[in-house]
């Protein structure tokens, strides 16, 4: 259990993942509430298995700002807006390959608070998301001056086979 804050303010709706870095730990996931608190559960009991962990904190939102909760991420069907959702936290918190958030959980458990530094990431632009900013009009075709020969000159048109 613990509290996740961003620049000293509670971070609501973030998914907190404890990823074991040794054979003793166990993958454990939780979500922060309105006060930024999260509560881990392992084998039906509060907490997680003792061990060393990397910690990832992720905050996915739609372009309109709606948080994609843990339930939305685990849903069998894709909730509305999920395909456009994006990570708002920097990779130093949200990417296990880059996070420097680590904890050592002992047999006694503990409280693990994380005060992250902002700002939140901006939504991706159309170019960054791979979408074209301008869609071509339906039926519009590129204008062509016609086929060219290998020397760059217009190619001679072939007469139909049945022409005199």
C-alpha positions as CSV (number, residue, x, y, z in Angstrom):
1,X,0.0,0.0,0.0
2,X,1.0,3.6,-0.4
3,X,0.2,6.9,-2.1
4,X,1.1,8.1,-5.6
5,X,1.4,11.9,-6.1
6,X,2.3,14.1,-8.9
7,X,4.1,17.3,-8.0
8,X,2.8,16.8,-4.4
9,X,-0.8,16.3,-5.5
10,X,-2.7,12.9,-5.3
11,X,-2.7,11.1,-8.6
12,X,-6.1,9.5,-9.2
13,X,-6.7,6.6,-11.6
14,X,-3.0,5.6,-12.1
15,X,-2.2,1.9,-12.4
16,X,0.6,0.8,-10.1
17,X,2.5,-2.4,-11.0
18,X,5.0,-4.2,-8.9
19,X,7.2,-6.3,-11.3
20,X,9.4,-8.8,-9.5
21,X,13.1,-8.6,-10.3
22,X,14.0,-11.8,-8.3
23,X,12.4,-15.2,-8.0
24,X,10.8,-14.4,-4.7
25,X,8.4,-11.6,-5.8
26,X,5.1,-11.9,-7.5
27,X,3.5,-9.6,-10.1
28,X,1.0,-7.3,-8.3
29,X,-1.2,-4.6,-9.7
30,X,-3.4,-1.9,-8.2
31,X,-5.0,1.4,-9.0
32,X,-4.9,4.7,-7.2
33,X,-8.1,6.2,-5.8
34,X,-9.1,9.9,-5.5
35,X,-6.6,10.4,-2.7
36,X,-3.8,8.7,-4.7
37,X,-3.8,5.7,-2.4
38,X,-3.3,2.2,-3.8
39,X,-3.8,-1.1,-2.0
40,X,-2.0,-4.3,-3.2
41,X,-3.5,-7.7,-2.8
42,X,-1.6,-11.0,-3.0
43,X,-3.2,-14.4,-2.7
44,X,-6.3,-12.9,-1.2
45,X,-4.5,-10.9,1.5
46,X,-3.3,-7.3,1.6
47,X,0.2,-6.6,0.3
48,X,2.5,-8.5,-2.0
49,X,5.1,-11.3,-1.7
50,X,8.5,-10.3,-0.2
51,X,11.1,-9.6,-2.8
52,X,12.7,-7.0,-5.0
53,X,10.5,-5.1,-7.5
54,X,10.6,-2.5,-10.2
55,X,7.6,-0.3,-10.0
56,X,5.7,1.1,-13.0
57,X,3.1,3.8,-12.7
58,X,0.9,4.4,-15.7
59,X,-1.9,6.9,-16.4
60,X,-3.8,6.3,-19.7
61,X,-6.4,8.9,-20.7
62,X,-8.5,9.5,-23.8
63,X,-7.9,12.7,-25.7
64,X,-10.9,14.2,-23.8
65,X,-9.2,13.4,-20.5
66,X,-11.2,10.4,-19.4
67,X,-8.9,8.0,-17.4
68,X,-8.7,4.4,-18.7
69,X,-8.8,2.5,-15.4
70,X,-7.4,-0.9,-14.6
71,X,-10.9,-2.4,-15.4
72,X,-10.9,-0.8,-18.8
73,X,-7.4,-2.1,-19.6
74,X,-8.4,-5.6,-18.6
75,X,-11.8,-5.7,-20.2
76,X,-12.7,-8.5,-22.6
77,X,-14.1,-5.9,-25.0
78,X,-12.4,-2.6,-25.9
79,X,-14.2,0.3,-24.1
80,X,-15.1,3.4,-26.1
81,X,-12.1,5.7,-26.5
82,X,-9.5,3.1,-25.5
83,X,-7.9,3.0,-29.0
84,X,-7.2,6.7,-28.8
85,X,-6.0,6.6,-25.2
86,X,-2.4,7.5,-24.5
87,X,0.2,7.4,-21.7
88,X,0.3,10.7,-19.7
89,X,3.3,9.9,-17.5
90,X,6.9,10.1,-18.6
91,X,8.6,6.8,-19.5
92,X,10.8,7.1,-16.5
93,X,7.7,6.1,-14.5
94,X,5.6,4.1,-16.9
95,X,8.1,2.0,-18.8
96,X,9.7,-1.0,-17.0
97,X,12.8,-0.7,-19.2
98,X,13.4,2.9,-18.1
99,X,11.8,3.2,-14.6
100,X,14.1,3.9,-11.7
101,X,11.3,3.2,-9.2
102,X,12.2,0.2,-7.1
103,X,11.2,-1.2,-3.8
104,X,12.3,-4.0,-1.5
105,X,9.4,-5.7,0.2
106,X,10.2,-7.5,3.4
107,X,8.2,-10.1,5.3
108,X,6.7,-7.2,7.3
109,X,5.4,-5.5,4.1
110,X,5.5,-1.8,4.2
111,X,4.2,1.4,2.8
112,X,5.6,2.6,-0.5
113,X,4.8,6.2,-1.5
114,X,5.9,7.6,-4.9
115,X,6.0,11.4,-5.5
116,X,6.4,11.7,-9.2
117,X,7.5,14.9,-11.0
118,X,5.5,16.3,-13.8
119,X,4.4,17.7,-16.1
120,X,2.0,15.2,-17.6
121,X,2.7,14.4,-21.3
122,X,0.6,16.2,-23.9
123,X,-1.6,14.1,-26.3
124,X,0.2,13.0,-29.4
125,X,-0.3,15.1,-32.5
126,X,-1.9,13.5,-35.6
127,X,1.6,13.0,-37.2
128,X,3.0,11.3,-34.0
129,X,0.0,9.0,-33.9
130,X,0.5,8.0,-37.5
131,X,-2.7,9.6,-38.7
132,X,-2.8,12.0,-41.6
133,X,-3.7,15.6,-40.7
134,X,-5.5,16.0,-44.0
135,X,-7.5,13.2,-45.6
136,X,-7.7,13.1,-49.4
137,X,-11.2,13.7,-50.7
138,X,-13.1,10.6,-51.8
139,X,-12.7,10.0,-55.5
140,X,-9.8,12.4,-55.8
141,X,-7.0,11.0,-58.0
142,X,-3.5,12.2,-58.6
143,X,-3.2,14.0,-61.9
144,X,-0.7,12.5,-64.3
145,X,0.9,13.8,-67.4
146,X,0.8,10.3,-68.8
147,X,3.4,7.5,-68.9
148,X,7.0,8.4,-69.5
149,X,9.7,6.4,-71.4
150,X,13.0,5.6,-69.8
151,X,14.5,8.8,-71.2
152,X,12.0,11.0,-69.5
153,X,10.1,11.8,-72.7
154,X,6.4,11.1,-73.0
155,X,5.9,7.5,-74.2
156,X,4.3,7.0,-77.5
157,X,0.8,5.7,-77.2
158,X,0.3,2.3,-78.7
159,X,-2.4,1.9,-81.3
160,X,-5.0,-0.7,-80.7
161,X,-4.2,-4.1,-82.3
162,X,-7.2,-3.9,-84.6
163,X,-6.4,-0.4,-85.9
164,X,-5.4,-0.1,-89.6
